[in-house]
Amino acid sequence: MYDAGSPSGAGYAFLEAFRPFREHDVDFENQFQRYLLDHKKRYANVKSELGELRKNEAMDDADIREIIDKNIENRRKMNYELMRVTKGFSSLGVRNDKLISIMNDMKIGQNRIKLLSHNYMDRPSIKYILESLLSKDDPEMGINRADKVYDYMSTVNRYLPVQPITENK
């Protein structure tokens, strides 16, 4: 390797001992799993934002549209981030089938994975929101709000583009 008795060897040994970094092996698959754990927690928080529709406060159509639109935009940002990070790990050398396998193991839905691979996402499901609104203590308010939510969600496309329109491919 080097001769510590020679001046150049002693200098090399000195520099080697005080080098400010060490070589580390990075397990990209493990890093991707950690990212997905964090992503799933943040995505669950975004999904729960639709719970604002269940409040017993008076809401007009504009308030309902604002809550739903904000939730769709937050989901779009999260899905776009997942799409970018997945492409990044793919470019680092992790095979796509391995990435998909990890995503399936982490309970990310196959339908969501397929849609993201084509730069689309599904619109939010309002099934549980409608069920809770229809079982409210005040049935008239629940039915009225459920109608407003259903009417607005029926105008939203089933599949929404994830990638911002302003970004080039």
Number of C-alpha atoms within 10 A of each C-alpha: 4 11 11 13 8 10 10 12 14 14 12 14 15 12 11 12 8 8 9 7 7 7 5 6 6 8 9 14 16 11 12 18 16 12 14 21 14 11 16 15 11 13 16 11 11 18 16 11 14 20 14 13 20 15 10 13 9 8 13 10 12 9 12 18 15 11 15 22 14 15 19 21 13 16 21 21 15 18 22 20 15 17 19 13 15 22 15 12 17 16 11 10 10 17 13 14 10 12 18 16 14 17 18 13 11 14 12 15 11 13 11 13 19 13 16 20 13 12 17 21 24 18 17 16 12 15 10 11 17 19 12 14 25 19 11 14 10 11 12 12 17 21 16 12 22 21 15 17 20 14 12 14 18 10 8 14 10 13 13 15 17 22 21 11 8 6 6 6 5
